[in-house]
């Protein structure tokens, strides 16, 4: 009972973190949370120029190390290249946040195979194989007292039917939740804890395309969208970063294989 001081319980200072899909949206929010609390963060996204710009901005904002490692995680060659580049730079990885994701909007009648494959390759295959390829880095610094962490970003759309015509997205996130349980069961004895977060409405590019503003994050009336939810607002960076930090810290060291919603009550209501 000597380590119940809040700063010790939730500290992520000095941890090495990789956040995929970290150049915008929920990934950027999580990366910022770790940087603000003393972690060294690598971010990855498909577009190199955007990833580089976000890393530079976050590093300047938080006075911390944020390094860009662009990668297309729907492609095995790119997954392997990312893992190799990280291994060339670091001897260990403390936290992997599998956030990179894709969606595709089309009706059931018109949904194309290319849309199905893009979503499944990024959201499911990418999560598994990146985790597989960085296992040596995760194991290096992992101990019984301070295990490594994998945090998979699922979705409430993997728990209940989505509101939008994104036929493959919900099944892909349900697969992420199931994969989280299987990875957790296999890796817990190797001192790697795997959990998932299932976000609901957050002010992201992806959600803005769903609500009809076509990727205009700044121009979307998020307050109006929030008022329609049970909690009366949408999620904030503090909400998602706080949950990720809990799972990566001493406070979350006995949480294994969980899928935790961060949705303001969307699922239960």
N, C-alpha and C positions, 0 to 999 in steps of 0.2 A: 504493500500500500504506500510505498515511498515515491512512486512515479506517477502520481495523479495530478501533477501540475499541468495546466491546460497547454502550455507551450511545449511540454515534453510529449504529451499525448498526441498532439496533432502536428508535430514538427516533420517537415520534409526537407529541412535544410541539408544541403550537400548531396542530395540524391540525384542520380542521373536518370533523366526521363526522356522517353520518346513518345511524341503525340503525333499520330498519323492524321491526315486531314486537318493539320494544325494552322493552316493559313487563314482560316475564316471560321465564322460560326461557332458551334460548340467546341470544336477543337481549339480554336484560338482562345476562347474563354478559359478552358482548362489549362492550356499552356501558360496563360497570363497568371493564373492562380498559383501555379507551381513556381514561376519566376519570382513573383512577389514575395514568396516565402522561402527563398534561398536555394532553390533547386537549379541545376543546370539542365536546360531543356533543348532537345532536338525536335524540330517540327518537319513534317513531310507533307507534300501535296503534289498533285500531278503537274501543275503549271509552275515551272521553275522561277519565273520572274515574280509571280505573286508570292510564292513561298519565300524567296529571298527578301522581298520587300517587307513582308510581315515579320520575319525573323529580325531584321534590322530595326524595325519600329519597336517591337517588344523589348529587344535588348536595350535600346535607348530609354524607353519608358521606365523599365524596372531596374536599370543598372545591373543587369545580370547577363549571363551567357545564354544566348538563344541562337542556335545554329540551324541553318536550312539544309535539308537533305532531300531534294525533290525526288519523287518516285511515283510511278503508276502502279498501284498495288493490285490492279486487275491482271497484271502480267507477271508470270513467274520469274522471268529474267530480271525484272525491275525489283521484285521482292528480294531476290538473291543479291542484287547489287546494293540495295539499301542495307541489308544485314552485313555485307562485307565491308561497306564504307563505315558503318558504325563500329564494327569490330576493329577496324584500322585506327579508330580515334579513341576508343574506350576499352578498358579491360573488364568492365562490368556494366550491366544495365539494371537499375533498381526498379523502374516502373515502365511498363509498356501500356500505352493507352491506344487501343485499336478503335479509332474514331472515323477513319476514312470511309466514306459511304457514297453511294449513288442511288438515284431514283429515276423512274421513267413513267411518264404519264400517258396513258392511252386506255381506251375502253377495252373491255374483255373481248369484244368482237374484232377489234383492230390491233390488239397488242402484238408487237413483232418479236420474233425470236431474238433479234439483236438487243432489244431492250431487256428481255429476260436474262440473257447471258451477261450483259454489262452489269446489271444489278447483282446477280448471284456471284459473279467473279470478284467484284470489288467487295461486297458486303460479307460474303461467307468464305470463299476460297482465300481471299487476301488476309482475312483475320487469322485463319488457321495456319497458313503457310508462313506468314511473317512471324507468328508466335513460334512456330517450329524452328525457323532459321535463327532466331535470336535466343533460343533456349540455352546455349552455352554461356552467353553473356548474362542471362538472368540467373543462372545457377552459380556463377563465379562468386558473387558477393552475398548470396542468400544464406541465411542461417536460421536455426530454429527460433532464435529470439527476434531476428529482423529479416523475415522472408521477403523475397522479391514479389512484385505484384503485377498482375495483368488485369487491366480494366477494359472490358469490351463495351462499346457503346451500342446498345440495341435501340429499341423504340417501343412506345406504347402501341404502335401499329403492329408489333409482333405479339401483342397480348389481346387486342380487340380489333374488330374490323375497322380499317381506316376510312376516313371521310372522303378521300380523294380516289380517283381512278389511277392507282399506282399498283397494279395487280401483283407484281413480283416483289415489291418493297416489304410488305407485311410478312410474307413467308420468309424472306431473307433475314429479317430481324428475329422472327421466331426461331430460325435456324441458329442465329447468333446466341440466343438465350439457351438453346439446347446444347450447343457447342460449349458454352461457358460451363455448364454442369459437368460435361464429360471431361473437359480439360482440367477443371478444378479437382475432380476425383483422381485423375491420373497424376497431377503435378503437385498436389499438396504434400506428398511424402518427399518431394524433392525441394521442399521449402519455397515453392512458388504458389502464391494464392491467386486464384482467378475468380473474378466477380464481374457482374455487368450492371450498367445503368441503363434504364429505359426512359429516355426523356420524352416529355410531352411538348407543348408549344413553347418554343424559344425564338427570339428574333433573328432568324437565320435566312440565308439566301434560299435554301431548299424549301423552307416553309413559305417564304414569300412567293415562290413560283406556284405553290399549291393554292394559295389564297387569291391568286389572280393578279399580283403586282409584278410578276415576271422577273424576279430577281432584284427588284428595287427595295433593298432592305431599309434604306432611310425614308423612302416614300410610303411605306406600309403603315397603316393605322394600327399599331400593335396594341394600343390602349383599348380600342374597340374589340379587337380579337380577344384580349384578356378579359374584358367584362363578360364575355359569353362563357367563360370557364368557371368551374366550381370555386376556385381560389380567388377569382376576380381580377387576375392579372396573368401575364405570361412570365416565364422564367427569366431570371437575371444571371449575369456572370457569377455572382456570389453563390447562387443556388447550385449550379453545376460544378463550379470549382470547389466549393466546400465539400460536396459529396465525394468528388474524386480525391481530394486531400484526405478525407476521413479514411477512404479505402486504402490509401497509400501509406498511412501513418500507423503509429503504434495503436491508435484507437481502433483501427480496423483489422488488427492482426489475428482476430479469431473469427472473422467473417469469411466464409469460404463457399463459393458456388452460388452466391445470391444474385438475384435479379431485382434491383431496387429501382422503383419508379421515381422519377423526378418530374411530376406532371401537374402539380397543383390540384390533384383529385380527379383528373380526367377519367381514369380507369374505374375508380370506385363509384363515381357518380353517373 
